[in-house]
Amino acid sequence: MQIIPAIDIIDGKCVRLTQGDYAQKTVYNENPLEVAKEFEAAGVQRLHLVDLDGAKAGAVKNWKVLEDIASNTKLVIDFGGGIKKEEDLAVVFNSGAALATIGSLAVKAEAVFVQWLQQYGAEKFLLGADVKNEKIAIGGWLETTEIDIYSFIEKYMAHGIQQLFCTDVSKDGLLQGPSVELYTKIIERFPTLHFIASGGVASMDDITALQQIGCDGVIVGKAIYEGRIELSNLVKPA
């Protein structure tokens, strides 16, 4: 299972929100590149980079942070937040992202996203599903829909999506453990999906539990920044 540290960006700084609430923000580092280099030095190979300003504005804002990290590390970066138009998508790929993370757009503009999947290849995208009570939440978690997670996954796997990460908003940023029950249901229903867990991870025990149910990856954020999980524990010796 791949450990994928997260860097969330507001005003060019590394932050974390609690339950997606912009009012509950903690700044962990003024320099995201410094954080990314620490991850790389620890042996991490992949990074989940989120433009929270972009998610709120509906347009990519912190692409220079992406460019900075992509230019100065060898991390495989997936970048999301505010990718609504093809110009945004082009900026993200041109700035060095290996994968574009798409969430709200896949809900609100299905035709546009399907066209991108056909044009660029589904392997260039990481689909993000933010969930409250098994329903999709969008717009930086500010809005909950009536779309259930299972039909959402089924639809986009039919369009070629191979990787998906799921965040249970009720767990995110609380360090109270991940949604093992929900993730187990998803993995059992979609065994060929490259499934990445996100939200609530507070300890190495949580990571072990996710590995045991068959997660292919896990995104870890606050637990690293709060010192609950040591970077040295994230990468096993070869």
Sequence and secondary structure as in RCSB ss.txt:
>XXXX:A:sequence
MQIIPAIDIIDGKCVRLTQGDYAQKTVYNENPLEVAKEFEAAGVQRLHLVDLDGAKAGAVKNWKVLEDIASNTKL
VIDFGGGIKKEEDLAVVFNSGAALATIGSLAVKAEAVFVQWLQQYGAEKFLLGADVKNEKIAIGGWLETTEIDIY
SFIEKYMAHGIQQLFCTDVSKDGLLQGPSVELYTKIIERFPTLHFIASGGVASMDDITALQQIGCDGVIVGKAIY
EGRIELSNLVKPA
>XXXX:A:secstr
 EEEEEEEEETTEEEEEETTEEEEEEEEES HHHHHHHHHHTT  EEEEEEHHHHHHTS   HHHHHHHHHH   
EEEEESS  SHHHHHHHHHTT SEEEESHHHHH HHHHHHHHHHH GGGEEEEEEEETTEEEETTTTEEEEEEHH
HHHHHHHHTT  EEEEEETTTTTS S   HHHHHHHHHH TTSEEEEES   SHHHHHHHHHTT SEEEE HHHH
TTSS HHHHS   
